[in-house]
Amino acid sequence: MTPSLPLPPPGPDCRLTPPARVDRSPIEGDGLFATAPLPAGTVVSRFGGRLVSDAEQHRLFADAARSGAYVDTLSVGADLNLVLPPDAPQRAGNHSCDPNTWWVDPYTVVARRDVAAGEELTLDYATITDDPDFVMPCSCRAPSCRGRVTGRDWRLPTLQVEYGPHWVPVLRERIAGS
């Protein structure tokens, strides 16, 4: 199955808005933090890397599990995944069930609302994966915390309404078809 709309190729690298930095996170490990106020709609991140099929992604995950490496990916189309470069600052980005960023196109995340300086920049991982086997415990501490994030959360009507069109393309297409 291929995406119903052709996707532009991603850039080779990821870019993070200059008023952001990686620092220790109360959510998990490292996180991304705004160093200055970011008005709603400000481009926070442009994702880049290389596109791979689901089968190649599973091979990469298996190889990483054997070697102890970390592979960071996001779904962008049916049987199409973006593998982030190993040095991408976006790898430090954490999940929140009440994120302050969301998708505006296949590779771009913007501030969902005004973000204060010092605030952690978060994204709901449910908006980036269509892997039905993906399950992650959540420690975001948001009042709306779901307790876990899965590759099936895109099916939740409350999230579909809350995020509207702000999903990676493959999930936006599935929601429109459901």
LOVEXPA-258345 format. One line per 4 residues: number of its first residue (from 1); their letters; for each residue x, y, z of N, C-alpha, C. Coordinates in pm, whole numbers, plus 32768, in hexadecimal, padded with zeros to 4 digits. Each point is the difference from the previous one (the first is absolute). Layout:
! residues N
NUM = A = X,Y,Z,X,Y,Z,X,Y,Z  ... .
! end
This chain:
! residues 178
1 = MTPS = 8055,7F8A,8000,7FAB,8076,8000,8059,807B,8000  7FE2,8060,7FAC,804D,807C,7FFB,7FA8,8073,802D  803C,806D,802E,7FB0,8071,802A,7FAC,8034,7F8D  7F88,8031,801F,7FA9,8032,7F96,8036,8082,7FC5 .
5 = LPLP = 804C,804B,804B,803F,8078,7FCC,8097,7FEC,8005  8047,8020,7F92,8091,7FF1,8006,803B,8060,8067  8063,7FD0,8047,8042,8052,8065,8080,803B,7FC7  801D,807C,8022,8081,8037,7FD6,806F,7FB7,804B .
9 = PPGP = 8076,7FF8,7FC5,806D,7FBF,8049,802A,8058,8077  802A,7FC1,806D,8030,804E,8072,808B,8035,7FE4  8028,8065,804B,808A,802C,7FFB,8057,7F97,8043  8083,8006,7FEE,8057,7F9B,803D,8012,8012,8096 .
13 = DCRL = 7FE9,8079,8032,8019,801E,808D,7F83,8035,8043  8001,7FFD,8084,7F96,803B,8051,802C,808C,8029  7F9F,8059,800D,801E,8088,802F,7FA3,801F,8075  8037,803F,8064,7FB7,8029,8077,8006,8098,8008 .
17 = TPPA = 7F90,803E,8027,7FFF,8092,800B,8072,802F,805A  8043,806E,7FDB,8070,802E,8054,7FDB,801A,8092  7F88,8036,8020,7FE6,8011,808F,7FD2,7F7D,8043  804F,7F97,7FEE,7FE3,7F80,8043,8084,7FBD,8020 .
21 = RVDR = 8000,7FB1,806B,8079,7FB9,8027,7FDB,7F7A,803C  8061,7FA6,8005,7FEF,7F7F,8042,802D,8011,8091  7FAF,7FCC,805C,8021,8008,808F,7FBD,7F8B,8046  8020,7FEC,807F,7FC2,7F95,804F,7F6B,8019,800C .
25 = SPIE = 7FB1,7F95,7FF7,7F6F,800A,8000,7FC1,7FBC,807A  7F9A,803C,803A,7FB7,7FBC,806B,7FA7,7F8F,7FC9  7FEC,7FFE,7F7D,7FAF,7F96,7FC3,8053,7F82,7FF0  8074,800C,7FBC,8054,7F8C,7FE3,8085,8030,7FCA .
29 = GDGL = 806D,7FD9,803C,8086,801B,7FCA,8014,8090,7FD9  8026,8015,7F82,800F,8086,7FCA,7F7F,8028,7FBA  7FEE,8082,7FEF,7F8E,8036,7FB8,8028,807D,7FB6  7FA4,8034,7FB2,8016,807D,7FB7,7FB7,806F,804A .
33 = FATA = 8043,8072,8012,7FC7,806E,804C,8009,8082,7FB2  7F96,8051,8009,8000,8085,7FC3,805A,805A,8053  8057,804B,7FBF,8057,805F,8047,7FC9,808D,7FF6  7F96,8012,7FB4,7FBC,8080,7FF1,7F6D,7FE0,7FE7 .
37 = PLPA = 7FA7,805F,8015,7F73,7FE6,7FE3,7FED,7FDD,7F6C  7FA9,7FA0,7FE6,7FDF,7FD7,7F77,7F6A,8013,7FEC  7FD8,805F,7FAD,7F71,8013,7FE6,7FC5,7F86,7FB8  7F7F,7FE8,8015,7FBA,7F94,7FB9,801C,800D,7F6B .
41 = GTVV = 8019,7F8F,7FBF,801B,7FFE,7F70,8093,800B,7FDC  8056,801E,8061,8090,8009,7FE5,8037,7F78,7FDA  804C,7FFA,7F93,8040,7F82,7FDA,8066,7FDC,806C  7FEE,7F8A,8039,8058,7FD0,806A,8067,7F9F,7FC8 .
45 = SRFG = 7FD4,7FAB,7FA2,8057,7F97,7FD1,7FDE,7FD9,7F71  8068,7FE8,7FB2,7FEF,7FC4,7F7B,804F,7F7E,8004  7FB8,7F93,7FE8,803D,7F7C,8006,803A,7FDC,7F78  8071,7FBA,8003,8041,7FD0,7F87,803D,7F79,801C .
49 = GRLV = 803B,7FC8,7F9A,803C,7F7C,800C,7FEA,7FB2,7F81  7FF0,7F7D,8010,7FEA,7FAC,7F89,7F80,7FB0,800F  7FBF,7FE9,7F8F,7F83,7FB4,7FFF,801D,7F6C,7FEE  7FBA,7FAD,804F,800E,7F6E,7FF6,7F76,7FC0,8009 .
53 = SDAE = 7FF6,7F85,7FCF,7F84,7FB3,8008,7FEC,7FCB,808F  7F8A,7FCB,801C,7FE6,7FC2,8082,8060,7F8C,8018  8019,7FAF,7F99,805A,7F8D,800F,808D,802F,8024  8030,8068,7FBC,8086,8035,801F,8002,803B,808C .
57 = QHRL = 7F96,8044,8027,7FFA,8038,8088,800A,7F91,8068  7FB8,7F92,7FEB,8006,7F90,805F,808C,7FC3,8005  8046,7FF8,7F8D,808B,7FD1,7FFE,805A,805E,804F  7FEC,8082,7FEE,8050,8062,804A,7FEA,7FF2,8097 .
61 = FADA = 7F82,7FED,8029,7FE2,7FEE,808F,803F,7F80,8036  7FFB,7F94,7FB2,803B,7F81,802B,8098,800F,800E  8040,803F,7F9E,8091,8016,8006,8024,8058,8078  7FAF,8066,8019,801A,805A,8071,7FF1,7FB7,8085 .
65 = ARSG = 7F9E,7FA8,800A,7FEB,7FB4,807C,8079,7FA7,801C  803A,7FC5,7F97,8076,7FAA,8012,807B,8051,8027  800D,8078,7FC8,807A,804E,8016,7FF4,8064,8072  7F88,8016,8030,7FED,8064,8069,7FF5,808E,7FCA .
69 = AYVD = 7FF6,800D,7F7D,7FF3,8084,7FC1,7F6F,8030,800D  7FE9,807D,7FDD,7F7A,8039,8004,7FDE,8032,7F75  7F8A,7FDB,7FCF,7FD0,802E,7F7F,7F7F,804D,8018  7FF8,8079,7FCC,7F8A,8054,8012,7FBC,8010,7F79 .
73 = TLSV = 7F80,7FDE,7FFC,7FB4,8006,7F83,7F77,803E,8018  7FC0,8026,7F92,7F74,8026,8004,7FC0,7FD2,7F7F  7F80,7FDB,800A,7FB4,7FD5,7F8B,7FDA,807C,7FB0  800C,7FF7,7F7C,7FD4,8071,7FAE,7F9D,7FD5,7F95 .
77 = GADL = 8007,7F86,7FD3,7FA3,7FCF,7F9B,7FE9,7F6C,8017  7FA5,7FC8,7FB1,7FE9,7F70,8008,8080,7FBA,7FD4  8038,7FAD,8058,807E,7FB9,7FE7,8073,8061,7FE4  7FFF,8073,8044,8067,8065,7FEB,801E,8045,8085 .
81 = NLVL = 807F,7FF9,8029,802A,8034,8081,807C,8056,7FEF  8009,8069,8050,8073,8058,7FFF,805D,7FD7,8070  807D,7FDF,7FDE,8067,7FDF,8063,8051,807F,8016  8001,802F,807D,8049,807B,801F,8096,7FE6,8005 .
85 = PPDA = 8051,8064,7FDC,8090,7FF1,800D,8025,7FE9,8094  806D,7FB7,801A,8023,7FE1,808B,8020,8079,8056  8025,8071,7FC3,8022,8077,804E,7F8E,8066,8006  7F89,7FDC,7FD6,7F8F,805D,7FFE,7FD7,8028,808D .
89 = PQRA = 7FF6,8082,801D,7FD6,802A,8085,7F71,7FD3,8020  7FAF,7FE8,7F9A,7F76,7FD5,8014,7FF8,7F7B,8049  806B,7FB4,7FFF,8001,7F80,8048,7FE9,8015,8095  801C,8079,8032,7FEB,801E,808E,7F71,802B,801C .
93 = GNHS = 7FAF,8010,7F99,7F77,802E,8014,7FAC,7F99,804B  7FB2,802E,8060,7FAD,7FA8,8050,7F6D,800A,7FDB  7FBA,7F96,8025,7F70,7FF5,7FED,7FB5,8047,8070  7F8C,8037,7FDF,7F9F,802C,8063,7F75,7FE3,7FC9 .
97 = CDPN = 7FA6,7FD8,8059,7F74,7FEB,7FD9,7FB8,8086,7FEF  8042,806E,8026,7FCE,8087,7FEA,8074,8052,7FC6  8027,7FE2,7F83,8078,803C,7FC6,7FEE,8093,7FE0  8072,8046,7FF7,7FFB,808C,7FD9,802F,8014,7F6F .
101 = TWWV = 801A,7F91,7FB9,801F,8008,7F71,7FAC,7F99,7FB5  7FF3,8017,7F7E,7FBB,7FA0,7FAA,8028,8012,7F6F  7FD5,7FA2,7FAC,8028,7FF9,7F73,7FB1,8061,7FAA  8046,803D,7F9E,7FBD,8051,7F9B,801B,7FCD,7F73 .
105 = DPYT = 8063,7FAC,7FF0,801A,7FBE,7F80,8052,7F82,801F  8025,7FB0,7F9C,8040,7F80,801D,807D,8007,8057  8046,8071,7FFF,807F,8006,8046,800E,8079,805F  7F95,804C,8013,800A,807C,804D,7FA3,8000,8078 .
109 = VVAR = 8039,8027,8073,7FB5,800D,807D,8005,8093,802A  7F8B,8035,802A,7FF7,808B,802E,7FC9,8004,808E  800E,8074,803F,7FC5,8015,8084,7F68,7FFB,7FF2  7FC3,7FAB,804E,7F6E,7FEF,7FFF,7FBB,8075,8046 .
113 = RDVA = 8044,8039,805D,7FD1,8072,804F,807B,8053,8023  7FED,8071,8040,8073,804E,802D,8050,7FAC,8064  8084,7FFD,7FEE,8059,7FB4,8057,805B,8063,8049  8006,7FF3,8083,8053,805A,8052,8093,7FD7,7FFB .
117 = AGEE = 8058,8060,8014,808E,7FE2,800D,8013,7FA0,8074  8052,7F9A,7FEC,801B,7F9D,8068,7FA2,7F88,7FFB  7F96,8008,7FB3,7F9F,7F92,7FF7,8035,7F90,7FA7  7FE8,7F84,8029,8029,7F8F,7FAD,7FA6,7FF6,7F85 .
121 = LTLD = 803E,7FEC,7F8D,7FB9,7FF0,7F81,7FDC,7F6D,7FF1  7F7F,7FE2,7FF6,7FD3,7F76,7FFC,7FA5,7FE8,7F88  7FF5,7F81,7FDC,7FAF,7FD3,7F90,7FBA,7F81,802B  7F85,7FEB,7FD7,7FBB,7F82,8021,8032,7F97,7F9D .
125 = YATI = 8046,7F9A,8033,8036,7F97,7FAA,7F93,7FB6,7FB4  7F85,8005,8031,7F91,7FC0,7FB8,7FED,803D,7F76  802F,807C,7FED,7FEF,8042,7F7F,806D,7FDC,7F9C  8061,7FA9,8029,8070,7FE3,7FA6,8014,7F6C,7FE3 .
129 = TDDP = 7FAF,7FA8,8038,8018,7F72,7FE4,7F80,7FB7,7FDA  800E,7FAB,7F9D,7F91,7FA7,7FDA,8027,7F6F,8019  806B,7FEA,804B,802D,7F77,8020,7FA2,7FC6,8069  7FAF,7F9C,7FDB,7FA0,7FCA,8061,8041,7FBC,8077 .
133 = DFVM = 8081,7FE1,7FF6,8047,7FBF,806F,8041,8065,805F  7FFD,8080,7FDD,8040,8065,8055,7FAE,8017,807F  8040,7FEF,8074,7FC3,801E,8082,806E,803C,8057  7FE2,8070,8040,8061,8044,8055,7FB8,8032,807D .
137 = PCSC = 8035,7FE0,8077,7FC6,803B,8078,8015,8098,7FFC  7FA0,8049,8034,8009,8092,7FFD,8019,8036,808C  805B,8061,8007,801C,8043,807F,7FFB,8097,7FEE  7FA5,802F,7FAB,7FFC,808E,7FDE,7FC8,8058,806F .
141 = RAPS = 7FB3,7FC6,8059,7FC6,8049,8073,7F94,8063,7FDA  7FD1,7FFE,7F84,7F92,8059,7FD9,7F7E,7FD0,8040  7FA6,805B,8023,7F80,7FD5,8038,7FB5,7F9E,7FA4  8016,800D,7F7E,7FBD,7FA8,7F9F,8053,7F86,7FDC .
145 = CRGR = 8066,7FDE,8050,805A,7F91,7FE0,7FB2,7F7F,7FEA  8020,7FBB,7F92,7FBF,7F81,7FDF,8043,7F8A,8045  8074,8015,803F,8047,7F95,8045,8059,7FAD,7FA6  7FE1,7FFB,7F81,8053,7FBC,7F9D,7FDE,8037,7F76 .
149 = VTGR = 805E,7FF5,7FA7,7FEF,802E,7F76,800D,7F85,7FA8  7FA8,7FF2,7F9F,8006,7F8D,7FA7,7FF8,802B,7F6E  8022,7FA5,7FA9,7FF4,8016,7F70,7F71,7FF8,7FD0  7FA3,7FEE,805C,7F71,7FFD,7FDD,7FB3,8079,8037 .
153 = DWRL = 8046,8059,8046,7FBD,8072,803E,7FBE,805C,7F9A  802D,7FFE,7F84,7FC3,8054,7F99,7F6C,7FDF,7FED  7FD7,7F8C,802E,7F73,7FD6,7FF4,7FA7,803E,806B  803B,803E,8066,7FB0,803A,806C,7FB6,807D,7FCE .
157 = PTLQ = 7F7C,7FFE,8004,7FB3,8074,7FCE,8025,8082,8046  801E,7FFB,8081,8023,807D,8046,8080,803D,7FC7  8062,7FAC,7FDD,807C,8035,7FC5,7FE8,8031,7F72  7FAD,7FBA,7FB6,7FE2,802B,7F77,7FC3,808B,8000 .
161 = VEYG = 7FA5,8019,805E,7FC2,8084,8009,8065,8068,8032  804B,7FDE,8068,805E,805E,803C,806D,802D,7F9F  8036,7FA3,7FB1,806E,8022,7FA6,7FD4,8025,7F74  7F83,7FE7,7FDC,7FD2,8025,7F7A,805D,7FC9,7F96 .
165 = PHWV = 8035,8057,7FA8,8059,7FD1,7F95,8093,7FF5,8028  8020,8011,807E,808B,8009,802C,803E,7F79,8023  8007,7FAA,7F9B,8038,7F79,8008,8062,7FF0,7F8D  8059,7F9B,800B,8052,7FDF,7F8B,7FA1,7FD0,7F92 .
169 = PVLR = 8027,800C,7F81,7FA5,7FE4,7F91,7FBB,7F78,8005  8049,7F95,8020,7FC1,7F7C,7FFE,7F8E,7FF8,8064  800E,803E,8073,7F95,7FFB,8065,7F8E,805D,7FD9  801F,8073,7FC9,7F96,805A,7FD0,7FAA,7FB8,7F98 .
173 = ERIA = 8040,7FB5,7FA5,7FB6,7FB5,7F9A,7FAA,7F93,803F  8036,7FB9,8063,7FB3,7F95,8040,7F89,8038,804B  8014,8071,8044,7F93,803D,8049,7F93,802E,7F9E  8028,803C,7F92,7F9E,802D,7F9D,7FB2,7F8B,7FC5 .
177 = GS = 8040,7F8C,7FF7,7FBE,7F8A,7FC7,7FB2,7FAD,8064  800B,8023,8081,7FBB,7FAE,8065,7F76,8034,8021 .
! end
